[in-house]
């Protein structure tokens, strides 16, 4: 009888230790994520293709650059000529 009580006590103690470890890990992850978010925030980057498709010619590139230039300079009548409806 005493041996069973001893085992039950050990199991309860192990469960309590597990709860303490899990709560400690949650705190650690939370603090670590806060530091990372502050000093090294996640950024999305656009990855360009190494080689453009065949239809994407130099004329298309120049037209895109002109369109963007007109938009950035707020020249909307010229910009609208390059926008596909």
C-alpha positions as CSV (number, residue, x, y, z in Angstrom):
1,X,0.0,0.0,0.0
2,X,2.8,2.4,0.9
3,X,4.6,1.6,-2.4
4,X,1.5,2.6,-4.4
5,X,1.2,5.8,-2.6
6,X,4.8,6.5,-3.3
7,X,4.3,5.9,-7.0
8,X,1.2,8.1,-7.1
9,X,3.1,10.9,-5.4
10,X,6.0,10.5,-7.9
11,X,3.5,10.6,-10.9
12,X,1.8,13.8,-9.5
13,X,5.2,15.4,-8.9
14,X,6.2,14.6,-12.5
15,X,3.0,16.1,-13.9
16,X,3.6,19.3,-11.8
17,X,7.2,19.5,-13.1
18,X,5.9,19.0,-16.7
19,X,3.4,21.9,-16.2
20,X,6.2,24.1,-14.8
21,X,8.5,23.3,-17.8
22,X,5.7,24.0,-20.3
23,X,4.8,27.3,-18.7
24,X,8.5,28.3,-18.6
25,X,8.9,27.4,-22.3
26,X,5.9,29.5,-23.2
27,X,7.4,32.5,-21.3
28,X,10.8,31.9,-23.0
29,X,9.2,31.6,-26.5
30,X,7.1,34.7,-25.9
31,X,10.1,36.8,-24.8
32,X,12.3,35.5,-27.6
33,X,9.6,36.3,-30.2
34,X,9.2,39.8,-28.8
35,X,12.9,40.4,-29.1
36,X,13.0,39.0,-32.6
37,X,10.0,41.0,-33.7
38,X,11.6,44.1,-32.5
39,X,15.1,43.7,-33.7
40,X,14.7,41.3,-36.7
41,X,11.2,41.7,-38.0
42,X,9.9,39.3,-40.6
43,X,10.0,40.8,-44.1
44,X,8.5,39.5,-47.3
45,X,10.8,39.8,-50.3
46,X,9.8,39.5,-53.9
47,X,12.0,37.0,-55.8
48,X,12.4,37.8,-59.5
49,X,12.8,35.1,-62.1
50,X,16.3,34.5,-63.3
51,X,15.0,34.3,-66.8
52,X,11.9,36.1,-67.9
53,X,9.3,34.3,-70.2
54,X,9.7,34.7,-73.9
55,X,6.8,37.2,-74.3
56,X,8.4,39.6,-71.7
57,X,10.5,41.5,-74.2
58,X,12.5,44.8,-73.9
59,X,9.5,46.7,-75.2
60,X,7.4,45.4,-72.3
61,X,10.1,46.4,-69.8
62,X,10.3,49.9,-71.2
63,X,6.6,50.3,-71.2
64,X,6.4,49.2,-67.6
65,X,9.1,51.6,-66.6
66,X,7.3,54.5,-68.4
67,X,4.0,53.6,-66.7
68,X,5.6,53.6,-63.3
69,X,7.4,56.9,-64.0
70,X,4.1,58.6,-65.0
71,X,2.4,57.2,-61.9
72,X,5.2,58.3,-59.5
73,X,5.1,61.8,-61.0
74,X,1.3,61.9,-60.7
75,X,0.9,62.3,-64.5
76,X,-2.3,60.4,-64.6
77,X,-3.4,61.1,-68.2
78,X,-0.1,59.6,-69.5
79,X,-0.3,56.9,-66.9
80,X,-3.7,55.8,-68.0
81,X,-2.4,55.1,-71.5
82,X,-0.3,52.3,-70.1
83,X,-2.9,50.8,-67.9
84,X,-4.8,47.8,-69.2
85,X,-8.5,48.2,-68.5
